[in-house]
Amino acid sequence: MPDNQRSRAITQGAQRTPNRAMLRAVGFRDGDFDKPIIGVANGFSTITPCNKGLNELAMDAEHALRGAGAMPQMFGTITVSDGISMGTEGMKYSLVSREVIADSIETAVQAESMDGVIAIGGCDKNMPGAMIAMARMNVPAIFVYGGTIKPGHYNGRDLTVVSAFEAVGQFTSHKIDEKELLEVERHACPGAGSCGGMFTANTMSSAFEAMGMSLPYSSTMAAEDQEKRSSAARSAEILVDAVRKQIRPRDIITRKSIENAIAVIMAVGGSTNAVLHFLAIAHAADVELDIDDFERMRARVPVLCDLKPSGRYVATDLHKAGGIPQVMKMLLDHGLLHADCMTITGETIAEVLKDIPSAPRPGQDVIRPWENPIYPQGHLAILKGNLATEGCVAKITGIKTSKITGPARVFESEETCMTAILARQIQGGDIVVIRYEGPKGGPGMREMLSPTSALIGEGLGDSVGLITDGRFSGGTYGMVVGHVAPEAYVGGTIALVHEGDSITIDAEQRLLRLNVSEEELAKRRAGWTPPKARYTRGVLAKYARLVSSASLGAITDQSQHSHTES
């Protein structure tokens, strides 16, 4: 080595001495400094059953990383429980937590110059939060889902957490007594794992598997089964290989792979929240995607799986029936997946699915044959009209009628609406409007599972429409329309609705319309003034200042030159 190169190497080595001294204190030895450093983003907490089992998975991953020749560095990231905070002021922090998770993973990985990251999460926002960070950083990464909860059982029927919410409406309408209400509560959630239907957590885990950022079959495994721990360890080994091959998230998260994910979301009957989250993930990966792309995919993809909330089965049933690979193979064979997309294993989608049968196995009806789908088209429709010029999201399956026109029942918050529902002041034919619950106005875009479940429980799910600039839980179904944009807080038309106004929800025409003249709307708009901010300090205030429209994914890091700006 020439003298100048030797001198430079000695200088750089000396500069690294303090770094190595710190790493020795956490277990590094002489031979470890040349190994890839892999972050283990551990979402473990006892706040929610979704994340209760994650520490064991993180420890399994850590052990496997060492065995594969890497040096793990474990760090924590937060979660909140949507189910526990639902219907309270705390729910305003749910969507905010997506950004906190993304920012915390980015901060730890980038600050410590890690060579890769394995993120382990369970509850709804863990997954999009982690994926946003992965797409931003573009260091080799893999996501490990903590697993789904097993169904509860009572009186010969399977229960999920949504059963408890619906039981409240059944109780207030005198369909069940207090004893049965308590029994549903006791049996709905039997152990660790994320909510068991095709709600938001299982929707996002399924979509990540379809996108190639998680291992095959991993998205529908039960949290408490041994195969979940084995999958976490295998994921760690695959990640070390990806680091060595330099397979990066943006090699995997592409326009084509996101279309694959959306196709699977439609086929399994997934959550409305997936629209919001994939717009944000696409933004982080610098992939062109807009809200209308979901409508284009919906028109092409049938609903193949009979899953809760509107269907009969839970995620563990889907797993036994063949899981996401079986659904993907059917979509692939009918030209609805991009076969050449790369996955974290280095294989293409076609290679991953090559041994999967083309038709679901007989003797089960969780996954329907292609010629006999649950619905011929997807269930997540993008509606537009004078009430939602930027668009909104409706779940249009599991309902008896696809069109309703009725008088508006206007509420300025979720709580006031819930009071009216429990007092039985909402009647069939009404259109419930819950506003000032959007990304800025809430702030935080709460989920309206409590009101929608109460309406279902009272038997009004098919006869009452509900629109909001907030969100819905993945457990919501019925004639419901969320993510109405522009939201009320920024002067969207939803802010101008008066009690008794006629509103039309038409799923077939993809229309959301306030049946009021343009002249009258102009008069109302001239007299409208924005309300005072509900929070002026702290994380909710910061979020309200930064967050974009729901039609852009409620992102918080918009660039002035971003292609996703309206």
Salt bridges, closest charged atoms under 4 A:
ASP3 OD1 - ARG6 NH1 2.97
ASP30 OD1 - ARG24 NH1 2.87
ASP32 OD1 - LYS35 NZ 2.91
ASP60 OD2 - ARG229 NE 2.60
ASP82 OD2 - LYS125 NZ 2.57
GLU89 OE2 - LYS92 NZ 2.87
GLU99 OE2 - ARG98 NE 2.63
ASP103 OD1 - ARG136 NH1 2.89
GLU106 OE1 - ARG136 NH1 2.68
ASP124 OD2 - LYS125 NZ 3.96
ASP158 OD1 - HIS153 ND1 2.90
GLU180 OE2 - ARG157 NH2 3.29
GLU183 OE2 - ARG186 NH1 2.93
GLU183 OE1 - HIS187 ND1 3.54
ASP225 OD1 - LYS150 NZ 2.91
GLU227 OE2 - HIS319 NE2 2.84
GLU237 OE1 - ARG234 NH1 3.26
ASP241 OD2 - LYS245 NZ 2.99
GLU259 OE2 - ARG255 NE 2.89
GLU259 OE1 - HIS338 NE2 2.63
ASP286 OD1 - HIS563 NE2 3.16
GLU288 OE1 - HIS563 ND1 3.42
ASP290 OD1 - ARG296 NH2 3.73
ASP292 OD1 - LYS384 NZ 3.16
ASP293 OD1 - ARG255 NH2 3.03
ASP293 OD1 - ARG296 NH2 2.39
GLU295 OE2 - ARG298 NH2 2.83
GLU295 OE2 - ARG510 NE 3.24
ASP306 OD2 - ARG312 NE 2.65
ASP340 OD2 - LYS256 NZ 3.14
ASP365 OD2 - ARG312 NH2 2.90
GLU412 OE2 - ARG435 NH2 2.96
GLU414 OE1 - ARG446 NE 3.71
GLU415 OE2 - ARG446 NH1 2.76
ASP430 OD2 - ARG409 NH1 3.42
GLU437 OE2 - ARG446 NH2 2.54
GLU447 OE2 - LYS125 NZ 3.73
GLU447 OE2 - ARG471 NH1 2.88
GLU499 OE2 - ARG409 NE 2.68
ASP501 OD2 - ARG524 NH1 2.62
ASP506 OD2 - LYS403 NZ 3.99
GLU520 OE1 - LYS523 NZ 3.81
GLU520 OE2 - ARG524 NE 2.97
ASP557 OD2 - ARG136 NE 3.67
ASP557 OD1 - HIS283 NE2 3.03
